[in-house]
Amino acid sequence: MAHRLRRIVAATVLAAPLVALPVAAPAAVAAADYGYPGLGGGWSAGSGYGGDGGDQSYGYGGYSSYPTTSTLDAQQATAQESTGVVLVDTVVDYGTGEAAGTGLVLTADGIVLTNHHVVADSTSITVTVPSTGREYVADVVGYDATDDVAVLQLEHASGLATVTTDTGGATTGQAVTAVGNAEGGGTLLAADGTVTAPSSNITVSDDQGGTESLSHLIQVNADVVSGDSGGALLDSDGEVIGMNVAASSGRADVTGYAIPIGTVLDLATRIIAGDTTGDIELGYDGALGVQLYGASGAPVVAGLVDNGAAADAGITTGSTITSFGGAEVTSIDQLSTAVAKHDAGDRVRVGWTDTSGQAHTATVTLGRAPVA
């Protein structure tokens, strides 16, 4: 199988009979307040994703077919190749898994570019500068899931080395080097190759049977692997011409793909400016921090996120949510829709009945939902 290049470890699936509370827009019911990696939008370890057919396919999961770092045609990146390239590590769905990828530092005060799928489903993000070992907490400024670009802001960052970009476009036969956090090993590796097609289109499919097209990608024959997503595709001058996003598998020879850096920068500019047209989403959706069950009737709390909005308000396992934002709640879908209308940090009145039958109300501050 082929794959996008985020590295995921220690992913687990919670009990199947429970229902996760969506917090994205009602149409995007895949996103969950308390999530299931691989069930409704999660990127679970070992999930395979089909593609174009034939000997190769393109997708998001399938780590078993990656080459190991011991067999890669790659070497430790030089100081020049590493300039402005950082390690991105995420906690997935409140601790059900971890993921690793790569990022590109755009500004000295900590604007970092990466792939959307690197931070998808994350509930916390840490960015490390390899040359110094300095770690930063990162917040998602916004993202475009369709074009697979996300913008992060590092907290309390200054004086960071930045990448140098070349938006002139790739040419067939051009020498390139792909740099990234290969296999999530915490070290930047560099894989040399050439451009085999300057504008390639591939189709990927997810574990829910949906498909997605990625267009106008730079195709290369460098060994790009798990963890390289969001990393740099460099030209012979050390300038970034693309962002690593996907690779094939199913053959001994790896085919890598990168988003042209001009496309990435155009989207980043719009995201930073607060443009929400097209497929751009800004910031974080709100999260009540509950796991629910109940095929019919008012939703019952099956689990709570530690230090989440519901837990802080005193809602306990077994309680029934009866109102949200002043409106009566009679189903999980109704609560999901109501939560989806709010952003992280919004203050909302919630009502519930505990297991003894006593009614309560409290004003809660919504937490951050996993990145959709």
KEKE-3310 file (N, C-alpha, C; in steps of 0.2 Angstrom, whole numbers, plus 5000, padded with zeros to 4 digits):
npx = (5004:5002:5005:5001:5013:5014:5019:5012:5010:5006:4992:4975:4959:4944:4930:4918:4904:4901:4897:4905:4905:4902:4911:4914:4907:4890:4889:4901:4903:4913:4923:4927:4923:4928:4938:4939:4952:4953:4940:4929:4937:4949:4967:4972:4985:4991:4980:4974:4974:4967:4970:4975:4975:4982:5000:5004:4997:4989:4988:4984:4987:4994:5008:5016:5023:5033:5050:5063:5073:5086:5087:5085:5089:5097:5103:5110:5104:5112:5119:5115:5104:5095:5091:5079:5070:5059:5054:5039:5028:5013:5000:4986:4969:4966:4976:4975:4984:4999:5008:5020:5028:5034:5040:5040:5049:5042:5043:5053:5047:5040:5030:5025:5024:5015:5009:4991:4987:4996:4994:4981:4967:4974:4977:4986:5001:5019:5033:5050:5066:5078:5092:5095:5088:5077:5061:5044:5027:5014:5001:4987:4984:4976:4969:4969:4961:4958:4968:4978:4987:4993:4994:5004:5007:5020:5022:5029:5041:5055:5068:5070:5078:5074:5066:5072:5064:5059:5049:5048:5045:5046:5056:5057:5069:5077:5088:5085:5082:5075:5070:5067:5058:5061:5053:5049:5059:5065:5076:5083:5083:5090:5086:5092:5087:5078:5067:5054:5042:5034:5021:5010:4996:4986:4975:4968:4961:4951:4948:4935:4930:4929:4936:4949:4957:4973:4982:4993:5006:5023:5032:5044:5059:5065:5069:5056:5048:5038:5034:5040:5031:5026:5039:5054:5056:5070:5080:5095:5101:5098:5086:5068:5057:5046:5033:5034:5022:5016:5019:5022:5019:5022:5031:5048:5055:5054:5041:5040:5030:5027:5019:5019:5029:5024:5010:5008:5013:5004:4992:4995:4997:4983:4977:4984:4980:4967:4957:4943:4937:4933:4940:4946:4949:4949:4958:4952:4938:4925:4925:4916:4920:4916:4912:4899:4884:4869:4857:4844:4835:4840:4857:4869:4882:4897:4910:4924:4934:4950:4951:4943:4929:4917:4921:4927:4916:4909:4902:4898:4902:4889:4879:4866:4865:4855:4852:4859:4867:4855:4845:4834:4840:4839:4844:4859:4864:4857:4864:4877:4876:4873:4885:4894:4892:4900:4916:4932:4934:4923:4909:4897:4880:4876:4866:4862:4858:4862:4867:4859:4848:4847:4846:4857:4865:4877:4889:4900:4917:4921:4933:4947:4943:4949:4959:4951)
npy = (4994:5012:5028:5042:5051:5052:5046:5035:5029:5017:5018:5016:5008:5013:5006:4998:4999:5012:5029:5042:5059:5071:5086:5094:5103:5099:5092:5086:5073:5065:5069:5069:5072:5065:5053:5040:5033:5029:5026:5034:5045:5045:5041:5027:5016:5004:5004:5001:5009:5011:5014:5019:5007:4992:4989:4998:5009:5023:5032:5034:5027:5011:5007:4996:4992:5001:5005:5001:5012:5007:5002:5012:5023:5034:5048:5056:5072:5087:5102:5113:5107:5105:5117:5127:5116:5106:5095:5087:5082:5074:5072:5060:5061:5064:5056:5043:5039:5042:5053:5057:5069:5081:5098:5115:5130:5145:5159:5169:5170:5159:5154:5139:5127:5113:5097:5095:5082:5078:5084:5080:5075:5078:5082:5088:5097:5096:5104:5102:5109:5103:5106:5113:5106:5112:5113:5117:5121:5120:5128:5126:5137:5136:5127:5118:5104:5098:5101:5098:5106:5114:5127:5131:5139:5143:5143:5156:5158:5164:5171:5160:5149:5150:5142:5143:5147:5142:5146:5143:5132:5114:5104:5090:5078:5085:5087:5083:5083:5075:5079:5075:5069:5055:5039:5044:5045:5055:5061:5071:5065:5064:5061:5058:5061:5062:5073:5065:5068:5083:5087:5078:5068:5060:5048:5045:5034:5033:5024:5023:5022:5033:5044:5054:5067:5071:5084:5090:5087:5086:5073:5061:5051:5049:5041:5044:5042:5035:5048:5058:5067:5084:5088:5095:5096:5098:5109:5108:5120:5120:5126:5126:5117:5110:5102:5087:5074:5062:5044:5030:5012:4995:4991:4988:5000:5016:5029:5046:5060:5077:5093:5107:5121:5134:5132:5129:5140:5150:5145:5146:5160:5164:5158:5163:5176:5175:5170:5162:5156:5144:5128:5131:5130:5138:5139:5130:5119:5118:5108:5097:5087:5074:5056:5047:5037:5029:5024:5030:5043:5055:5059:5049:5050:5041:5042:5053:5066:5070:5084:5091:5101:5096:5087:5097:5104:5096:5085:5068:5051:5041:5051:5060:5071:5085:5097:5110:5125:5132:5126:5111:5095:5080:5070:5061:5066:5079:5085:5085:5093:5105:5107:5108:5121:5130:5137:5133:5138:5145:5150:5141:5136:5121:5108:5094:5077:5068:5052:5049:5055:5069:5085:5097:5112:5121:5133:5131:5131:5128:5116:5111:5103:5088:5091:5093)
npz = (5000:4998:5005:5016:5026:5040:5055:5067:5083:5096:5095:5100:5101:5107:5117:5107:5107:5112:5108:5100:5103:5091:5086:5076:5062:5058:5047:5046:5053:5056:5065:5082:5099:5109:5104:5092:5085:5069:5068:5060:5055:5062:5061:5062:5068:5056:5048:5031:5016:5001:4983:4967:4961:4953:4955:4964:4976:4984:4999:5016:5028:5033:5038:5039:5027:5025:5022:5034:5044:5043:5031:5022:5008:5013:5023:5038:5039:5033:5041:5033:5026:5036:5040:5047:5047:5056:5070:5072:5084:5090:5101:5100:5100:5114:5120:5115:5106:5098:5086:5073:5063:5052:5050:5043:5046:5045:5049:5060:5072:5075:5066:5058:5045:5040:5035:5035:5038:5047:5059:5061:5071:5083:5100:5107:5103:5100:5095:5090:5088:5080:5080:5091:5101:5107:5113:5109:5113:5102:5093:5083:5069:5058:5044:5029:5024:5012:5003:5011:5020:5034:5047:5060:5076:5086:5103:5112:5104:5096:5086:5077:5065:5048:5034:5017:5002:4985:4973:4960:4953:4949:4938:4927:4930:4938:4952:4968:4986:4999:5015:5032:5047:5047:5049:5061:5070:5077:5072:5059:5042:5026:5010:4994:4977:4961:4951:4945:4939:4936:4939:4946:4948:4960:4968:4983:4996:5011:5027:5028:5016:5008:4995:4990:4980:4976:4968:4956:4961:4965:4959:4964:4965:4977:4993:5003:5018:5031:5043:5037:5032:5029:5028:5020:5003:4994:4982:4972:4977:4990:4993:4997:4988:4988:4999:5008:5006:5003:4999:4988:4990:4990:4981:4978:4975:4980:4977:4979:4984:4984:4989:4979:4984:4982:4981:4995:5002:4997:5002:5016:5018:5016:5027:5038:5037:5040:5032:5027:5016:5004:5008:5020:5037:5053:5068:5083:5086:5098:5113:5123:5131:5133:5133:5125:5127:5121:5112:5109:5115:5129:5130:5138:5149:5146:5148:5153:5148:5156:5165:5156:5150:5154:5165:5174:5177:5186:5181:5180:5177:5170:5172:5164:5150:5149:5144:5134:5131:5135:5128:5127:5128:5119:5112:5106:5094:5093:5103:5098:5087:5093:5100:5090:5085:5092:5097:5104:5120:5122:5133:5140:5145:5154:5157:5168:5174:5188:5193:5204:5202:5204:5198:5189:5185:5176:5171:5158:5152:5136:5130:5119:5104:5096:5082:5067)
capx = (5000:5005:5003:5004:5019:5014:5020:5008:5012:5002:4985:4970:4952:4939:4924:4914:4897:4900:4896:4908:4902:4905:4911:4914:4901:4886:4891:4908:4902:4918:4927:4924:4925:4932:4938:4941:4956:4951:4932:4926:4942:4955:4972:4974:4990:4990:4975:4977:4970:4968:4971:4974:4975:4989:5005:5005:4991:4991:4984:4986:4989:4998:5015:5020:5027:5038:5057:5066:5078:5092:5088:5084:5094:5096:5109:5108:5104:5117:5116:5111:5098:5091:5089:5071:5066:5058:5051:5032:5025:5007:4996:4980:4963:4967:4981:4974:4989:5004:5010:5026:5029:5039:5037:5045:5048:5041:5045:5057:5043:5037:5025:5027:5020:5016:5003:4985:4986:5001:4991:4974:4965:4978:4974:4992:5007:5025:5038:5057:5071:5084:5099:5096:5084:5072:5054:5039:5020:5011:4994:4984:4981:4971:4971:4965:4961:4958:4975:4983:4991:4991:4999:5005:5011:5024:5022:5035:5046:5059:5075:5071:5080:5068:5068:5072:5059:5059:5042:5049:5042:5051:5057:5059:5076:5080:5091:5081:5084:5069:5072:5061:5058:5060:5051:5047:5065:5068:5082:5081:5087:5090:5086:5093:5084:5077:5060:5052:5036:5034:5014:5007:4989:4985:4969:4969:4955:4952:4946:4928:4928:4929:4942:4952:4962:4979:4983:4999:5011:5030:5034:5052:5061:5069:5066:5053:5045:5034:5037:5043:5026:5027:5046:5056:5059:5075:5083:5102:5103:5096:5080:5063:5053:5040:5032:5033:5015:5014:5023:5020:5022:5020:5037:5055:5057:5049:5040:5038:5026:5027:5015:5023:5029:5020:5004:5008:5013:4997:4987:4997:4995:4976:4976:4986:4975:4960:4952:4939:4934:4935:4941:4950:4946:4953:4958:4949:4931:4924:4924:4913:4925:4913:4910:4892:4881:4862:4854:4839:4834:4845:4864:4872:4890:4901:4917:4925:4941:4953:4952:4939:4924:4912:4924:4928:4909:4907:4898:4901:4900:4882:4875:4862:4865:4848:4852:4865:4866:4848:4840:4834:4844:4835:4848:4866:4864:4856:4870:4883:4875:4874:4892:4897:4891:4904:4923:4935:4935:4916:4906:4890:4877:4875:4862:4863:4855:4866:4864:4854:4842:4847:4847:4862:4867:4883:4892:4907:4921:4923:4940:4948:4942:4954:4959:4946)
capy = (5000:5018:5031:5048:5049:5053:5040:5034:5023:5016:5019:5011:5009:5012:5001:4999:5001:5018:5034:5048:5066:5075:5093:5098:5105:5093:5087:5082:5069:5060:5072:5067:5076:5060:5050:5033:5033:5024:5025:5041:5050:5044:5038:5022:5012:4998:5004:5001:5014:5009:5020:5019:5000:4990:4987:5003:5013:5029:5033:5037:5022:5006:5008:4990:4992:5006:5003:5003:5017:5004:5000:5018:5026:5041:5049:5061:5078:5091:5108:5117:5104:5105:5124:5128:5110:5104:5089:5088:5076:5075:5067:5059:5060:5064:5051:5036:5037:5047:5053:5061:5071:5086:5105:5120:5136:5151:5165:5168:5170:5153:5151:5133:5124:5106:5094:5094:5075:5077:5086:5078:5071:5079:5086:5093:5097:5098:5105:5102:5112:5098:5109:5115:5102:5116:5111:5122:5119:5123:5129:5126:5143:5135:5121:5116:5097:5095:5102:5095:5111:5117:5132:5131:5145:5140:5148:5160:5157:5170:5170:5154:5149:5149:5139:5147:5144:5144:5145:5143:5125:5109:5101:5083:5076:5090:5084:5085:5080:5075:5080:5074:5065:5048:5034:5047:5043:5061:5064:5073:5061:5067:5056:5061:5058:5067:5074:5061:5071:5089:5088:5072:5068:5053:5047:5041:5032:5032:5018:5024:5021:5039:5045:5061:5068:5076:5086:5094:5086:5084:5066:5060:5044:5049:5037:5047:5037:5037:5053:5063:5072:5091:5090:5099:5094:5104:5108:5108:5125:5120:5129:5122:5118:5106:5099:5080:5073:5055:5040:5024:5006:4989:4990:4990:5007:5021:5035:5051:5066:5084:5098:5113:5126:5139:5131:5129:5147:5153:5143:5149:5167:5165:5155:5168:5182:5173:5169:5155:5154:5137:5123:5133:5130:5142:5137:5124:5118:5117:5101:5096:5082:5068:5051:5046:5031:5030:5024:5034:5047:5059:5056:5047:5050:5035:5043:5060:5068:5073:5091:5093:5105:5092:5085:5102:5106:5091:5080:5062:5045:5039:5057:5061:5078:5086:5104:5113:5132:5134:5122:5104:5090:5074:5064:5063:5070:5085:5088:5085:5099:5111:5109:5110:5128:5133:5137:5132:5144:5148:5148:5138:5133:5114:5104:5086:5074:5063:5045:5049:5059:5076:5090:5102:5116:5125:5136:5128:5134:5122:5114:5111:5097:5086:5094:5089)
capz = (5000:4998:5012:5018:5029:5047:5059:5072:5087:5102:5095:5103:5099:5113:5116:5101:5108:5114:5103:5101:5102:5086:5088:5070:5059:5058:5041:5047:5059:5058:5070:5088:5105:5113:5098:5090:5080:5064:5067:5059:5053:5065:5057:5066:5065:5053:5043:5024:5012:4994:4979:4960:4958:4950:4960:4969:4978:4987:5004:5022:5033:5031:5040:5039:5021:5025:5023:5040:5043:5042:5024:5018:5004:5016:5028:5042:5036:5035:5045:5028:5024:5041:5042:5046:5047:5063:5071:5075:5088:5092:5105:5096:5103:5122:5123:5113:5101:5096:5079:5072:5057:5051:5049:5040:5050:5040:5052:5066:5078:5076:5061:5055:5040:5040:5032:5039:5041:5052:5065:5062:5077:5088:5105:5109:5098:5102:5089:5092:5084:5080:5081:5098:5106:5111:5112:5109:5112:5096:5092:5076:5067:5053:5040:5023:5024:5006:5000:5016:5023:5041:5049:5067:5079:5092:5109:5115:5100:5093:5083:5074:5058:5043:5027:5011:4997:4978:4970:4952:4950:4948:4932:4926:4930:4943:4958:4974:4992:5004:5022:5036:5053:5045:5054:5068:5074:5081:5068:5052:5037:5020:5004:4987:4971:4955:4950:4939:4935:4940:4941:4946:4951:4963:4972:4989:4999:5018:5029:5028:5009:5004:4991:4989:4975:4977:4962:4954:4966:4962:4960:4965:4966:4983:4998:5008:5022:5037:5047:5032:5030:5031:5028:5015:4997:4993:4976:4973:4981:4997:4994:4998:4982:4990:5006:5007:5008:5002:4995:4986:4993:4986:4976:4981:4974:4983:4974:4984:4982:4988:4987:4977:4990:4980:4984:5002:5004:4995:5007:5022:5018:5017:5034:5043:5036:5043:5026:5028:5010:5001:5013:5026:5044:5058:5076:5086:5088:5105:5115:5130:5134:5136:5128:5127:5124:5121:5105:5109:5122:5131:5130:5145:5150:5147:5150:5153:5147:5161:5165:5151:5152:5158:5171:5178:5180:5191:5178:5182:5173:5172:5171:5158:5148:5148:5141:5132:5129:5136:5124:5129:5124:5119:5108:5105:5087:5095:5107:5094:5083:5097:5102:5084:5084:5097:5097:5110:5124:5123:5139:5138:5151:5153:5162:5168:5180:5190:5194:5210:5199:5206:5193:5190:5179:5177:5165:5157:5146:5131:5128:5112:5101:5092:5075:5062)
cpx = (5004:5002:5005:5009:5019:5015:5016:5010:5007:4995:4981:4963:4948:4934:4920:4907:4896:4900:4900:4905:4905:4905:4913:4908:4897:4887:4897:4907:4908:4922:4923:4927:4929:4932:4940:4945:4954:4944:4930:4932:4948:4960:4975:4980:4988:4984:4977:4972:4972:4969:4970:4973:4982:4994:5006:4998:4993:4986:4987:4988:4995:5006:5019:5024:5032:5045:5059:5071:5085:5093:5086:5090:5094:5102:5106:5109:5109:5114:5112:5105:5093:5088:5082:5067:5065:5054:5044:5029:5018:5004:4989:4975:4964:4971:4980:4980:4994:5006:5016:5026:5035:5036:5042:5043:5048:5044:5049:5053:5039:5031:5028:5022:5021:5010:4997:4985:4991:4998:4983:4973:4969:4975:4980:4997:5013:5030:5045:5061:5077:5090:5100:5092:5078:5065:5049:5032:5018:5004:4992:4981:4975:4974:4967:4966:4961:4965:4980:4989:4989:4996:4998:5008:5014:5023:5029:5041:5049:5066:5076:5074:5075:5071:5068:5068:5061:5053:5042:5046:5048:5051:5059:5067:5080:5082:5087:5084:5078:5072:5066:5063:5057:5059:5049:5053:5068:5074:5080:5086:5086:5091:5086:5089:5083:5069:5059:5046:5035:5026:5011:5001:4988:4978:4970:4962:4956:4948:4938:4925:4928:4936:4943:4957:4967:4982:4990:5004:5017:5031:5042:5053:5066:5065:5063:5048:5040:5038:5039:5038:5027:5035:5048:5059:5064:5078:5091:5105:5101:5089:5074:5058:5046:5039:5030:5026:5014:5020:5020:5023:5020:5026:5043:5057:5052:5048:5037:5034:5027:5022:5020:5023:5025:5013:5003:5008:5007:4992:4988:4996:4988:4974:4978:4982:4968:4955:4949:4935:4937:4935:4945:4946:4951:4952:4955:4942:4931:4923:4921:4917:4921:4912:4903:4890:4873:4859:4848:4838:4840:4852:4866:4879:4893:4908:4919:4933:4944:4953:4948:4933:4919:4915:4925:4921:4906:4902:4901:4898:4893:4877:4872:4862:4858:4847:4859:4864:4858:4843:4840:4837:4840:4838:4855:4867:4862:4861:4876:4882:4876:4881:4896:4897:4896:4911:4926:4936:4928:4913:4899:4887:4875:4871:4862:4859:4860:4863:4859:4848:4842:4849:4852:4862:4873:4885:4899:4911:4924:4930:4941:4946:4948:4953:4955:4950)
cpy = (5006:5022:5038:5046:5051:5046:5040:5028:5023:5018:5014:5013:5008:5007:5003:5001:5008:5023:5040:5054:5070:5082:5097:5100:5099:5089:5083:5078:5065:5063:5071:5071:5071:5054:5043:5033:5027:5023:5032:5046:5049:5040:5033:5018:5005:4998:5005:5006:5012:5015:5018:5012:4998:4988:4992:5007:5019:5030:5035:5033:5017:5007:5002:4989:4997:5003:5005:5008:5014:5002:5006:5020:5033:5042:5055:5068:5083:5098:5112:5114:5104:5112:5125:5122:5108:5098:5090:5082:5078:5070:5066:5058:5059:5058:5044:5034:5043:5047:5058:5063:5077:5093:5109:5127:5142:5157:5164:5168:5164:5151:5145:5130:5117:5103:5094:5087:5074:5079:5084:5074:5073:5083:5090:5092:5100:5099:5106:5105:5107:5100:5111:5111:5106:5114:5117:5119:5123:5123:5129:5133:5141:5129:5121:5108:5094:5096:5100:5100:5113:5122:5132:5137:5142:5145:5150:5158:5164:5168:5163:5154:5147:5145:5145:5144:5146:5141:5144:5137:5120:5107:5094:5082:5081:5086:5087:5081:5081:5075:5079:5069:5058:5043:5037:5046:5049:5064:5065:5069:5065:5061:5059:5057:5063:5067:5069:5063:5077:5091:5082:5072:5061:5054:5043:5039:5031:5026:5018:5023:5027:5040:5053:5061:5073:5078:5090:5093:5084:5077:5065:5053:5044:5044:5041:5042:5040:5042:5059:5069:5079:5093:5093:5094:5100:5103:5108:5114:5125:5124:5125:5123:5114:5104:5092:5079:5066:5051:5033:5018:5001:4987:4991:4997:5011:5027:5040:5056:5071:5089:5104:5118:5132:5138:5131:5136:5151:5152:5146:5156:5168:5163:5161:5174:5181:5172:5162:5153:5147:5132:5124:5133:5134:5139:5130:5124:5117:5110:5101:5091:5076:5062:5048:5039:5033:5030:5028:5038:5051:5056:5055:5047:5043:5036:5050:5061:5072:5080:5094:5098:5102:5090:5091:5105:5102:5086:5074:5056:5043:5045:5057:5069:5079:5093:5106:5120:5135:5130:5114:5100:5083:5068:5066:5067:5077:5089:5089:5092:5105:5113:5111:5118:5133:5132:5135:5138:5147:5146:5147:5135:5126:5112:5097:5084:5068:5056:5044:5052:5066:5080:5095:5106:5120:5128:5134:5132:5128:5122:5114:5104:5094:5089:5090:5086)
cpz = (5000:5004:5012:5024:5036:5050:5065:5076:5093:5101:5097:5101:5106:5112:5111:5102:5110:5108:5105:5099:5097:5088:5082:5068:5058:5052:5042:5053:5061:5064:5077:5094:5109:5108:5098:5084:5075:5063:5067:5059:5057:5060:5062:5063:5062:5048:5036:5021:5004:4989:4971:4957:4956:4956:4965:4970:4983:4993:5011:5028:5031:5032:5039:5033:5020:5025:5030:5039:5041:5034:5019:5014:5007:5021:5032:5038:5038:5039:5040:5027:5029:5043:5041:5046:5054:5064:5074:5078:5091:5097:5102:5101:5111:5124:5120:5108:5101:5089:5078:5065:5057:5049:5046:5043:5044:5042:5058:5072:5079:5072:5058:5051:5041:5036:5037:5042:5047:5059:5066:5068:5083:5094:5109:5104:5101:5096:5092:5087:5085:5082:5088:5103:5109:5108:5113:5109:5106:5096:5085:5074:5062:5049:5034:5022:5017:5002:5005:5018:5029:5043:5057:5070:5085:5097:5111:5111:5097:5091:5080:5067:5054:5037:5022:5005:4990:4975:4962:4949:4949:4940:4932:4926:4935:4949:4964:4980:4997:5011:5027:5042:5051:5050:5061:5073:5078:5078:5061:5047:5031:5014:4998:4982:4965:4955:4944:4935:4939:4942:4940:4950:4954:4967:4978:4992:5007:5020:5030:5020:5005:5000:4991:4984:4977:4970:4961:4959:4962:4964:4959:4966:4973:4988:5004:5011:5027:5041:5043:5030:5033:5031:5021:5009:4994:4986:4977:4976:4988:4998:4993:4991:4983:4997:5005:5010:5008:4998:4993:4990:4989:4981:4980:4981:4976:4978:4979:4980:4986:4985:4985:4983:4988:4982:4991:5005:5003:5001:5014:5023:5019:5024:5039:5043:5039:5038:5027:5022:5008:5007:5019:5032:5049:5065:5077:5087:5095:5107:5122:5134:5137:5130:5130:5124:5125:5114:5104:5116:5123:5131:5137:5144:5151:5150:5149:5152:5153:5160:5159:5154:5156:5165:5176:5181:5185:5188:5179:5177:5175:5171:5164:5156:5146:5144:5139:5129:5129:5132:5127:5125:5124:5115:5108:5099:5089:5099:5103:5089:5087:5099:5096:5082:5088:5095:5104:5114:5125:5129:5137:5144:5149:5158:5162:5174:5182:5191:5200:5208:5201:5199:5194:5184:5181:5170:5164:5151:5142:5130:5121:5110:5097:5085:5070:5056)
residu = (MET:ALA:HIS:ARG:LEU:ARG:ARG:ILE:VAL:ALA:ALA:THR:VAL:LEU:ALA:ALA:PRO:LEU:VAL:ALA:LEU:PRO:VAL:ALA:ALA:PRO:ALA:ALA:VAL:ALA:ALA:ALA:ASP:TYR:GLY:TYR:PRO:GLY:LEU:GLY:GLY:GLY:TRP:SER:ALA:GLY:SER:GLY:TYR:GLY:GLY:ASP:GLY:GLY:ASP:GLN:SER:TYR:GLY:TYR:GLY:GLY:TYR:SER:SER:TYR:PRO:THR:THR:SER:THR:LEU:ASP:ALA:GLN:GLN:ALA:THR:ALA:GLN:GLU:SER:THR:GLY:VAL:VAL:LEU:VAL:ASP:THR:VAL:VAL:ASP:TYR:GLY:THR:GLY:GLU:ALA:ALA:GLY:THR:GLY:LEU:VAL:LEU:THR:ALA:ASP:GLY:ILE:VAL:LEU:THR:ASN:HIS:HIS:VAL:VAL:ALA:ASP:SER:THR:SER:ILE:THR:VAL:THR:VAL:PRO:SER:THR:GLY:ARG:GLU:TYR:VAL:ALA:ASP:VAL:VAL:GLY:TYR:ASP:ALA:THR:ASP:ASP:VAL:ALA:VAL:LEU:GLN:LEU:GLU:HIS:ALA:SER:GLY:LEU:ALA:THR:VAL:THR:THR:ASP:THR:GLY:GLY:ALA:THR:THR:GLY:GLN:ALA:VAL:THR:ALA:VAL:GLY:ASN:ALA:GLU:GLY:GLY:GLY:THR:LEU:LEU:ALA:ALA:ASP:GLY:THR:VAL:THR:ALA:PRO:SER:SER:ASN:ILE:THR:VAL:SER:ASP:ASP:GLN:GLY:GLY:THR:GLU:SER:LEU:SER:HIS:LEU:ILE:GLN:VAL:ASN:ALA:ASP:VAL:VAL:SER:GLY:ASP:SER:GLY:GLY:ALA:LEU:LEU:ASP:SER:ASP:GLY:GLU:VAL:ILE:GLY:MET:ASN:VAL:ALA:ALA:SER:SER:GLY:ARG:ALA:ASP:VAL:THR:GLY:TYR:ALA:ILE:PRO:ILE:GLY:THR:VAL:LEU:ASP:LEU:ALA:THR:ARG:ILE:ILE:ALA:GLY:ASP:THR:THR:GLY:ASP:ILE:GLU:LEU:GLY:TYR:ASP:GLY:ALA:LEU:GLY:VAL:GLN:LEU:TYR:GLY:ALA:SER:GLY:ALA:PRO:VAL:VAL:ALA:GLY:LEU:VAL:ASP:ASN:GLY:ALA:ALA:ALA:ASP:ALA:GLY:ILE:THR:THR:GLY:SER:THR:ILE:THR:SER:PHE:GLY:GLY:ALA:GLU:VAL:THR:SER:ILE:ASP:GLN:LEU:SER:THR:ALA:VAL:ALA:LYS:HIS:ASP:ALA:GLY:ASP:ARG:VAL:ARG:VAL:GLY:TRP:THR:ASP:THR:SER:GLY:GLN:ALA:HIS:THR:ALA:THR:VAL:THR:LEU:GLY:ARG:ALA:PRO:VAL:ALA)
# end
